[in-house]
Amino acid sequence: MTADAATAPRRRACTLILAAFAALGGCAEQDVGTSPQATPGWQEPARYSFVLDSRCGEQQLIGKFQVSVVDGTVTATRGLDETASNALRGAQPDLVPTLGQLVEQVNEARRSGAEVADIDVDLDDAHPVRITIDPHKNTNDDESCFTISDYTPS
């Protein structure tokens, strides 16, 4: 089975879920290519925390991170594994993105024609739970993939 054939049912399911969110919320369908949000129904809260697990691609942001955000800015990060702790040593202050910044990365990837730019969302509040970006499927190490857990708005 090809990778496209294997992911087709998942893509159809995600499309149906997003359509259901739009219908339940009374929202018009969004063009995520120009929309500031790729997750209908979710607005980035003023304060929240989450765990970001980044495991693919050739990038500095690899590992599992505890992240706190206030007013759209990461205010605290902590490495939850050795890889993440090493990545944070001497890193740029903006190494770890907010969820809003990750959503914008997906939107930008879509506008730029990435072959993969997917967001899976939580069924209760539509916050992102998995993000995958791969500009070119046939190029090694250009992908980014993130799993979001322990999301807590405060």
N, C-alpha and C positions, 0 to 999 in steps of 0.2 A: 504494500500500500504506500502510495506517495505521501509526503508530508502534507501537501495540499489536500489530498483526499482525507487524511486523518484529522485535519483541523477543520474541515468544512462543517461537520455537525456542530462543533463547538462555536464556530462563528455564527451559524444560524441561530443557535440557542442564545448567544449574547445579543444578537440583533433583536430577537423576540423579547428578551428581558428589557432591553432599553426601550423598545416600542411600548411595552406594558407600563414602564415608568412614565413615559410621556402621556399615555392615555389616562392613567390613574391621576396624574397630577394636573391634567387639563392643559398641558404644555403643547406648544407647537413643536414639530420636529426641528431639531437644531442641526445646522450645518457645522459640524465640529471643525471643519477646515478653517472657519473664520470665527467660531465661537470661542470666548475665553474659557469655557468649561467644556470638557469632553465627557463629563459625568452629569447628565441631566438630574436635577433634584438635589445635588450636593453643592453647598456653599462652604468655602473654607472658613472654619470658625476663627474667632479672634484669638482663642487660646486652645491648644490641644497638644497631645503627645502621641507618639506611635513608635513602633519598632520597624525599622527598615532593614530588609535582608537583601543584599545585592550580591549576586553570585556569578554573573557572566560578563563576558567582554574583557577587553584589555583596557582597564581604567584604574584609577587610583581608588575609586569608591567601591571597594570590595569588602564584604563582611556584614556583620549584624550590628546595627546601631540603635541605641535608644535616643529619641529625638524629642525635644520640647520646642514648641513654636508659640510666639506671641506676636500678634499684629503682622503676620506674614513674614516674620524673620525667625530663623532658627536661633534660639537663645541658649540651648545647651545640647551637647551630644556626648554620648558615652559609648565606647566600644564594648560590645557584649561578647566578643570573641577576640582571639589574638590578632586575627587578620584586620578586624576593624580598629582595634587599639593601635596597631602599627600604622594604619592608614591615617589616623588622626594625628599622629606625632608629626609635627612640622607641617601639617596640611594648611592649605588656604582656609580662612575662616568660613567660606561659603562652600566647602566641599560637600556637605550633606544638605540636600535640598528639602524644602517644605513640600507637602503634598500638592499645594497649588503650583509650585514650580515644576513638579513631576508631570502634572496634568498639562501644563504649558509645553513641556518637552514633547509630549505626545502630539499635541496640536501642531507644533512646529514641524515635527517629523511627518505628519500627514500633509501639511502644506508643501513640504519639500519633496513629497513623493516617495517616502520610505516604503519599502515592500511590506514591512510589518510595523504597525503602530497601534497596539491593542491595550485596552484597559478593561479589567474585570472589576466589577463593583460589588459592594455589600448589598444584599437584597433588602435590608432594613432601612439604611439611610443613604445609600448610593455613594459612600466614600470609596476611593480606590483601594483595592486589595491586591491587585497584581497588575503590573505594567511591563509590557514588552515592546522594545523598539529595536528594529533591525533594518537599517537603511538598505542593505544589499544582502539577500539571503545567501548568495554564493561567495561572500567575503568573510573570512575568518576574523573573529574578535572585534567586529564593529558593533555588536549588539549590546543592549543594556536590558537587564531584567531585574525587576524589583518585586518583592513580596512585602506587603504592609500588614502588620498585625498589631494587636494591643492598642488600637486606635481609641483614644479617650478625649472627647471634647470636654473642656472645663469652663 
